[in-house]
């Protein structure tokens, strides 16, 4: 009887040991799978960003301050980065149009302050530079999977979008927002060109503000880990 009891005990111990070993194997396999998945998610953007030569300065045209080549980007972020660049393009178009229109209005209308030309030039330099810095912050943050840069981009892009909204509406000084249509009667001279300038600039800045708001939304909802998992 004692021999049978001992054999039964040994069998139970062996079964328990086998179950423990099997559990360890399953646990290790599970952990390894999780680690591999996390590694793939972390490197999904990094592997593509390795191919980017950040020292190949080719953008903007003529200035060549930074490197920008959307063809090098993963498809998951390429569209987002193009929209961020479109915001910079919209700001540049609106500010450049305002500078050209201010020169024409200054010579075509009496009573227009000459300081408007200086203000318009400063706006063009400052606002375009800020929009460019915003674009590159978001571009490099997404390309290198840098959450800090993406967070800074969302703040910068949100502020820039509000600025474009104001530029498209308010009649401050040289700014030709929509409200300027009822605020330029004090200046003599033909109004047709000025009205066209106001409408054009307002449309450009308001559309650019919408693009900026869209960029903030996409950056806020973008999840590189979800994209990697679905791939």
Secondary structure, 3 states (H helix, E strand, C coil): CHHHHHHHHHHHHHHHHHHHHHHHHHHHHHHHHHHHHHHHHHHHHHHHHCCCCCCCCCECCCCCCECCCHHHCCHHHHHHHHHHHHHHHHHHHHHHHHHHHHHHHHHHCECCCCHHHHHHHHHHHHHHHHHHHHHHHHHHHHHCCCHHHHHHHHHHHHHHHHHHHHHCCCCCCCCCCHHHHHCCCCCECCCHHHHHHHHHHHHHHHHHHHHHHHHHHHHHHCCHHHHHHHC
